[in-house]
Amino acid sequence: MAPANPVPYESTPEPTPTPSAGMPVGAAPPAVVSSSGPELVSQEELNSWRRGFTPQAEIWNGRLAMLGLSVGLTVLLVARLTAHAN
């Protein structure tokens, strides 16, 4: 059965961006930044404790999630090691 919308042979596929070191495979490419470039933020502003849907809240959310994951895995490891020692 033929496809509903066949692509003509003359068309060239759009170039796909290569993923950067920090971008997971299959993720959407980053948005194009205006010609003025990204807005620089001071270190104090970036680390400030802001609530809501802000970049600062996302940064702290990630930090606390990694802390919780690390503590949880450490507790599991210690519990398993002490259970096997007896």
FENBEL-V528302 format. One record per pair of residues at least 4 apart in sequence whose C-alpha atoms are under 8 Angstrom apart, sorted by the first residue. I is the first residue (numbers start at 1). J is the second residue. If there is no record, write none. Layout:
# FENBEL-V528302
I,J / I,J
This chain:
# FENBEL-V528302
2,6 / 7,11 / 17,29 / 19,23 / 19,24 / 19,25 / 19,29 / 23,27 / 33,37 / 33,38 / 34,38 / 41,45 / 41,46 / 42,46 / 43,47 / 44,48 / 45,56 / 46,55 / 46,56 / 47,56 / 47,59 / 47,60 / 48,56 / 49,56 / 49,57 / 49,60 / 50,54 / 50,56 / 50,57 / 51,56 / 51,57 / 52,57 / 53,57 / 53,58 / 54,58 / 55,59 / 56,60 / 57,61 / 58,62 / 59,63 / 60,64 / 61,65 / 62,66 / 63,67 / 64,68 / 65,69 / 66,70 / 67,71 / 68,72 / 69,73 / 70,74 / 71,75 / 72,76 / 73,77 / 74,78 / 75,79 / 76,80 / 77,81 / 78,82 / 79,83 / 80,84 / 81,85 / 82,86
